[in-house]
Structure formats: structure tokens, C-alpha cells
Amino acid sequence: MDATSAPQGAAAGEDSAPGDLSPGGPAPFGLALPGYLGLCLVLGGASGDGPILNGVVQLAGVALLWRASGHAAAPDLAGTAVLRALRYLLLALAAWIVLQLVPLPAGLWTALEPRGTIAAQMALLGNVPGWRPLAIEWERTLVSMTGFIPPLAVAAMAVRAERAALGRAVAVLAAVAVAALLLGAAQVIAGSQHDLTFYRHTVAGAPAGFFANYNHAATLLCAAAALAIPGAVPQRRPGDQPGFAWLGWLALAALFVAGALLNRSLAGLGLGLAVAAYCALVLVNRKLTGIGRRVAAGAALLATAAAGLAIWFAPRSLADQFLVENASVQSRGYLWAQTWQAVGDSFPAGVGLGNFRWVFPRYEDLQVTLANYANHAHNDWLEFLLEGGLFALVLLALLGWLIAAAARAALAGAPAGEPVRRLAPFVVLAILMAHSVVDYPLRTAALAAVGALALVMAMRGYALGERRTD
């Protein structure tokens, strides 16, 4: 269906080109996609804590995956190279999951370290292993598999939804990020005496928002800024008259800068610099037009209030936080060294998805005391390599191929002289990948869902606020 034959309902409120997948009405997931993304952002802020909240998100994701299976991909993706690359990636992921659960004969199982060492220890206790799955603790693998449901559900809907639904999802992302920022300010003000955090392992008084880890809250803020701020800058067109758009743009930017300062995450501040550089590139590449003085004034007032809170709380907190982060960096160095040793011992088979917590204690130095229990390697690339071995490298190579193909397609189809805005979802992916070097943001349903949305937006060459001619 093209734009000229779109139904009146689509013309009134939907982006009818090119997302109408059914002849009787607008494409599905126009509300389900942004609604489910919001659910992930509010309830999916922890990787280990909050099993009930994560369970709600995962059950809803299963229902939406089932619904999505009955619809074809959007016309702008059907038959494209990027869609084929996504299918290959998903097939490889499914194959890896199945292989982890396939029972292997004892001789083959013990030949794959560290399984041989484990078998020798079991033999000392009179327990001779028989056929066993490739994953050392397959029960942990089954539990960890449920973590794929939220991002898969978001991706499945985003691939099929009309393009307007992607814009609504970004609006929800920005709204939740602002709500998390305000909640983080309240958490800082309340301090430890009035704990407003959602999870038991969250430090009272930390500006974690809806997350268990305040560093992840900073990543959400950066991702929302990378998508929302460039989208607030109108696309340049000949004859456009300059107006007051710059006030609203600067107010929105100031709001996110204030949030980064208030959050006090050094990782967030570092990523925020990259986002600020990208947003500045968008700004200089556009001729701004008016968006209304009242909107600009309201945004400026909100930004001023947030900046005041940041100025009040940030300086002393940043000084204290530097000492905390310095100790954290030293702990991460130890974690990475021990994890790398485990990777070498377990390659090429890996130890199985979700088996880090079971394997890592075997490599801990008892003379080294960590302040916290090592639930993750705090380097998701290393942890994934430990869990997946050679297959992890294959999956990462396919992901890189997909992103490269999406970049070529997005930039090739960008309006003349205006390719910068289409880089926004790639910036979000870069933020998540960079943070994964020192943390595990993608193991939360919230940020995994954001990553899935950004990936599909990159595949579809979608830029918020871009004036489409197709």
C-alpha cells in the first residue's frame, strides 16, 4: 500500500508511508511497541534483583512475540540485506542456545575444559558423569535465556510496526528518562533515611531512578539524549525561517546535562561527552526553525530547575564519587584478569550462558578481598566470550556485519546533505557497547530493549523528526 491509497485513519494520525502492513487499517504495534518499551524501562532495571518485575516483563514479551509472529516485516525492510543479516544473527543465536542444551557423551564432555577438571573432582566423590549438556550448569542457562525475551519482543515489533510507532517509542524513552531523572533527584534528597530505591542491593541515596545500578541510569539518560535531542532539531529546508527552536533545543540539552551531573556516574559523564559532541554536530548541520515560544519557555523552566538541583548536589558528590570509582576500577582490573584466565581455559566451548557465577569462584584469589560479590565480570564482552567461546565470536561477527550493513543502507538513503541525524541509533548502540566494556548494561531488560529499538531504527534508516518524501 502506498501513501496515496492509505485509509483515512492512517492519514489522520499514522505515518502511512511505508508502514501499513494490513489492508484494513494501520500497521500493528502502534501502541504496543511504545507501551512495552515503557514497561521494560520501568520494571526491567535489574539483572539479578527483581525477579517478579522481570517476570512480568518477560511474560508480556512472550505474548507480544506470539502476536508478532503473525505479521510480516514492514515493506521498507522486506527483502533487504539488513533483514537477511538480522535473520542470520537470530538463527545463529538459536543454534547456540540449542547446542548448549544438547547432551554430550561423557568422553566428549570431559575433553572440553574446564569440564575435565570438574569430572575429576566428581570422580573423587564417587560420582562418574554420564551424558551431560554442553552448558556446565544447564539450569542456569535455561534461566538466563529468559533475558533474551524483552529485546527480541521489542525487535520483533519494531521490524513490523509503522514508522510512526518508532517515533512514539522514542517519545516514551525520553519521557521515562526525564521521570527517572526526577526520581533520581528525589532519591538523592531523601538519602539513606528515606530509601526510595526499587531494589534491595541499590545504595540508598544514589540517583538510580528505576534501576538497581545508577551507572545504568546514566546510560539510559545518554541513550535518550542521543535520540531525543537531535529529533528536536527540525530538518533543514530551503526557505525555512529561523525562529526560537534553539531555545527549546538548548533547554532539552541542559536538562540532560543536569541529569548527567546529578547522576554522578563517571562512566555516564564520559559517554555524555560523546553524546554532546554528536548533538552539537546535528545542531551545526541544521538551520533551526520555530517550535513555539511557550514550548521553549516551558522546557527552559524545567531545565533551569534541574540544573539548579545538579549544581546544588553535584560538586561534593562528584569528589566523593571519584574515590569510589577509583576503587571500583581497581576491582574491575582484577575481575577482568581472572575472567580472561577462565576464557583461556574454557575456549573454544565456553562454559554456557549464565554460568559466570558458577565458574568464576574457581579463579578467585583468596588473598584478594573484593568489596562486593562478583555477580558479573563488569566487562560484558569478556563475560560473553567466557560463556560462549568460539560461538560468541561468531555471534559478535554477525552483529558487526548487521550494523555495518545498516549503516551503509541508512547513509545511502539519507536526504541530500542531511545524513547526520540518521546516525542517532548508531550512537545509542555505540553507547551501550562502550559501557559494556566496564559494566553489564545489556543484561538488564530496560537497556537491552533500548538496544533492540536502536538496532531496528538503524536498520530502517529512521531519524526522529526527519521529513520523509517516500
URVENGI-V904907 format. One record per residue. N is the residue number from 1. RES is the residue in one small letter. PHI is phi as a letter, one per 30 degrees, with the letter a starting at -180 (999 if undefined). BURIAL is b if it has 16 or more other ideal C-beta (glycine too) atoms within 10 Angstrom, else e. Layout:
BEGIN
N|RES|PHI|BURIAL ; N|RES|PHI|BURIAL
END
This chain:
BEGIN
1|m|999|b ; 2|d|c|e ; 3|a|d|e ; 4|t|d|e ; 5|s|c|e ; 6|a|d|b ; 7|p|d|e ; 8|q|d|e ; 9|g|d|e ; 10|a|d|b ; 11|a|d|e ; 12|a|d|e ; 13|g|b|e ; 14|e|c|b ; 15|d|d|b ; 16|s|d|b ; 17|a|b|b ; 18|p|c|b ; 19|g|c|b ; 20|d|d|b ; 21|l|c|b ; 22|s|b|e ; 23|p|d|e ; 24|g|c|e ; 25|g|l|e ; 26|p|d|b ; 27|a|d|b ; 28|p|d|b ; 29|f|i|b ; 30|g|d|b ; 31|l|c|e ; 32|a|d|b ; 33|l|d|b ; 34|p|d|b ; 35|g|d|b ; 36|y|d|b ; 37|l|e|b ; 38|g|d|b ; 39|l|d|b ; 40|c|d|b ; 41|l|d|b ; 42|v|d|b ; 43|l|c|b ; 44|g|c|b ; 45|g|c|b ; 46|a|b|b ; 47|s|c|b ; 48|g|c|e ; 49|d|d|b ; 50|g|i|b ; 51|p|d|e ; 52|i|d|e ; 53|l|d|b ; 54|n|d|b ; 55|g|d|e ; 56|v|d|e ; 57|v|d|b ; 58|q|d|b ; 59|l|d|e ; 60|a|d|b ; 61|g|d|b ; 62|v|d|e ; 63|a|d|e ; 64|l|d|b ; 65|l|d|b ; 66|w|d|e ; 67|r|d|b ; 68|a|d|b ; 69|s|d|e ; 70|g|c|e ; 71|h|b|b ; 72|a|d|e ; 73|a|d|b ; 74|a|d|b ; 75|p|e|e ; 76|d|d|b ; 77|l|c|b ; 78|a|e|e ; 79|g|i|e ; 80|t|d|b ; 81|a|d|e ; 82|v|d|b ; 83|l|d|b ; 84|r|d|e ; 85|a|d|b ; 86|l|d|b ; 87|r|d|e ; 88|y|d|e ; 89|l|d|b ; 90|l|d|e ; 91|l|d|e ; 92|a|d|b ; 93|l|d|b ; 94|a|d|e ; 95|a|d|e ; 96|w|d|b ; 97|i|d|b ; 98|v|d|e ; 99|l|d|e ; 100|q|d|b ; 101|l|c|e ; 102|v|d|e ; 103|p|d|e ; 104|l|c|b ; 105|p|d|e ; 106|a|e|e ; 107|g|d|e ; 108|l|d|e ; 109|w|d|b ; 110|t|d|b ; 111|a|d|e ; 112|l|c|b ; 113|e|d|e ; 114|p|d|b ; 115|r|d|b ; 116|g|d|e ; 117|t|d|e ; 118|i|d|b ; 119|a|d|b ; 120|a|d|e ; 121|q|d|e ; 122|m|d|e ; 123|a|d|e ; 124|l|d|e ; 125|l|c|e ; 126|g|i|e ; 127|n|c|e ; 128|v|c|e ; 129|p|d|e ; 130|g|c|e ; 131|w|d|e ; 132|r|b|b ; 133|p|d|b ; 134|l|d|b ; 135|a|d|b ; 136|i|d|b ; 137|e|c|b ; 138|w|d|b ; 139|e|d|e ; 140|r|d|b ; 141|t|d|b ; 142|l|d|b ; 143|v|d|e ; 144|s|d|b ; 145|m|d|e ; 146|t|d|b ; 147|g|d|b ; 148|f|d|b ; 149|i|d|b ; 150|p|e|b ; 151|p|d|b ; 152|l|d|b ; 153|a|d|b ; 154|v|d|b ; 155|a|d|b ; 156|a|d|b ; 157|m|d|b ; 158|a|d|b ; 159|v|d|b ; 160|r|c|b ; 161|a|d|b ; 162|e|d|b ; 163|r|d|b ; 164|a|d|b ; 165|a|d|b ; 166|l|d|b ; 167|g|d|b ; 168|r|d|b ; 169|a|d|b ; 170|v|d|b ; 171|a|d|b ; 172|v|d|b ; 173|l|e|b ; 174|a|d|b ; 175|a|d|e ; 176|v|d|b ; 177|a|d|b ; 178|v|d|b ; 179|a|d|e ; 180|a|d|b ; 181|l|d|b ; 182|l|d|b ; 183|l|d|b ; 184|g|d|b ; 185|a|d|b ; 186|a|d|e ; 187|q|d|b ; 188|v|d|b ; 189|i|d|e ; 190|a|d|e ; 191|g|i|e ; 192|s|d|e ; 193|q|d|e ; 194|h|b|e ; 195|d|d|e ; 196|l|c|b ; 197|t|d|b ; 198|f|c|b ; 199|y|b|b ; 200|r|d|e ; 201|h|c|e ; 202|t|d|b ; 203|v|d|e ; 204|a|d|e ; 205|g|j|b ; 206|a|d|b ; 207|p|d|b ; 208|a|d|b ; 209|g|i|b ; 210|f|d|b ; 211|f|c|b ; 212|a|d|b ; 213|n|b|b ; 214|y|d|b ; 215|n|d|b ; 216|h|d|b ; 217|a|d|b ; 218|a|d|b ; 219|t|d|b ; 220|l|e|b ; 221|l|d|b ; 222|c|d|b ; 223|a|d|b ; 224|a|d|b ; 225|a|d|b ; 226|a|d|b ; 227|l|c|b ; 228|a|d|b ; 229|i|d|b ; 230|p|d|b ; 231|g|d|b ; 232|a|d|b ; 233|v|c|b ; 234|p|d|b ; 235|q|d|b ; 236|r|d|e ; 237|r|b|e ; 238|p|e|e ; 239|g|i|e ; 240|d|d|e ; 241|q|c|e ; 242|p|d|e ; 243|g|b|b ; 244|f|c|b ; 245|a|d|b ; 246|w|d|b ; 247|l|d|b ; 248|g|d|b ; 249|w|d|b ; 250|l|d|b ; 251|a|d|b ; 252|l|d|b ; 253|a|d|b ; 254|a|d|b ; 255|l|d|b ; 256|f|d|b ; 257|v|d|b ; 258|a|d|b ; 259|g|d|b ; 260|a|d|b ; 261|l|d|b ; 262|l|d|b ; 263|n|d|b ; 264|r|i|b ; 265|s|d|b ; 266|l|d|b ; 267|a|d|b ; 268|g|d|b ; 269|l|d|b ; 270|g|d|e ; 271|l|d|b ; 272|g|d|b ; 273|l|d|e ; 274|a|d|e ; 275|v|d|b ; 276|a|d|b ; 277|a|d|e ; 278|y|d|b ; 279|c|d|b ; 280|a|d|e ; 281|l|d|e ; 282|v|d|b ; 283|l|d|b ; 284|v|d|e ; 285|n|c|b ; 286|r|b|b ; 287|k|c|e ; 288|l|d|b ; 289|t|b|b ; 290|g|d|b ; 291|i|b|b ; 292|g|j|e ; 293|r|d|e ; 294|r|d|e ; 295|v|d|b ; 296|a|d|b ; 297|a|d|e ; 298|g|d|e ; 299|a|d|b ; 300|a|d|b ; 301|l|d|e ; 302|l|d|b ; 303|a|d|b ; 304|t|d|e ; 305|a|d|e ; 306|a|d|b ; 307|a|d|b ; 308|g|d|e ; 309|l|d|b ; 310|a|d|b ; 311|i|d|e ; 312|w|d|e ; 313|f|c|b ; 314|a|d|b ; 315|p|e|e ; 316|r|d|e ; 317|s|d|b ; 318|l|d|e ; 319|a|d|e ; 320|d|d|e ; 321|q|d|b ; 322|f|e|e ; 323|l|d|e ; 324|v|d|e ; 325|e|d|b ; 326|n|d|e ; 327|a|d|e ; 328|s|d|b ; 329|v|d|e ; 330|q|d|e ; 331|s|d|b ; 332|r|d|b ; 333|g|e|e ; 334|y|d|e ; 335|l|e|b ; 336|w|d|b ; 337|a|d|e ; 338|q|d|b ; 339|t|d|b ; 340|w|d|b ; 341|q|d|e ; 342|a|d|b ; 343|v|d|b ; 344|g|d|e ; 345|d|d|e ; 346|s|c|b ; 347|f|d|b ; 348|p|c|e ; 349|a|d|b ; 350|g|i|b ; 351|v|c|b ; 352|g|j|b ; 353|l|e|b ; 354|g|i|b ; 355|n|c|b ; 356|f|e|b ; 357|r|d|e ; 358|w|d|e ; 359|v|d|b ; 360|f|d|b ; 361|p|e|e ; 362|r|d|e ; 363|y|c|b ; 364|e|d|e ; 365|d|d|e ; 366|l|d|e ; 367|q|d|e ; 368|v|c|e ; 369|t|c|e ; 370|l|c|e ; 371|a|d|e ; 372|n|b|e ; 373|y|d|e ; 374|a|d|b ; 375|n|d|e ; 376|h|b|b ; 377|a|d|b ; 378|h|h|b ; 379|n|a|b ; 380|d|d|b ; 381|w|d|e ; 382|l|d|b ; 383|e|d|b ; 384|f|d|b ; 385|l|d|b ; 386|l|d|b ; 387|e|d|b ; 388|g|c|b ; 389|g|i|b ; 390|l|d|e ; 391|f|d|b ; 392|a|d|b ; 393|l|d|e ; 394|v|d|b ; 395|l|d|b ; 396|l|d|e ; 397|a|d|e ; 398|l|d|b ; 399|l|d|b ; 400|g|d|e ; 401|w|d|e ; 402|l|d|b ; 403|i|d|b ; 404|a|d|e ; 405|a|d|b ; 406|a|d|b ; 407|a|d|b ; 408|r|d|e ; 409|a|d|b ; 410|a|d|b ; 411|l|d|e ; 412|a|d|e ; 413|g|c|e ; 414|a|d|b ; 415|p|e|b ; 416|a|e|e ; 417|g|i|e ; 418|e|b|b ; 419|p|d|b ; 420|v|d|b ; 421|r|d|b ; 422|r|d|b ; 423|l|d|b ; 424|a|e|b ; 425|p|d|b ; 426|f|d|b ; 427|v|d|b ; 428|v|d|b ; 429|l|d|b ; 430|a|d|b ; 431|i|d|b ; 432|l|d|b ; 433|m|d|b ; 434|a|d|b ; 435|h|d|b ; 436|s|d|b ; 437|v|d|e ; 438|v|b|b ; 439|d|a|b ; 440|y|b|b ; 441|p|d|b ; 442|l|d|b ; 443|r|d|b ; 444|t|c|b ; 445|a|d|b ; 446|a|d|b ; 447|l|d|b ; 448|a|d|b ; 449|a|d|b ; 450|v|d|b ; 451|g|d|b ; 452|a|d|b ; 453|l|d|b ; 454|a|d|b ; 455|l|d|b ; 456|v|d|b ; 457|m|d|b ; 458|a|d|b ; 459|m|d|b ; 460|r|c|b ; 461|g|h|b ; 462|y|d|b ; 463|a|b|b ; 464|l|d|b ; 465|g|i|b ; 466|e|d|b ; 467|r|d|e ; 468|r|d|e ; 469|t|c|e ; 470|d|d|e
END
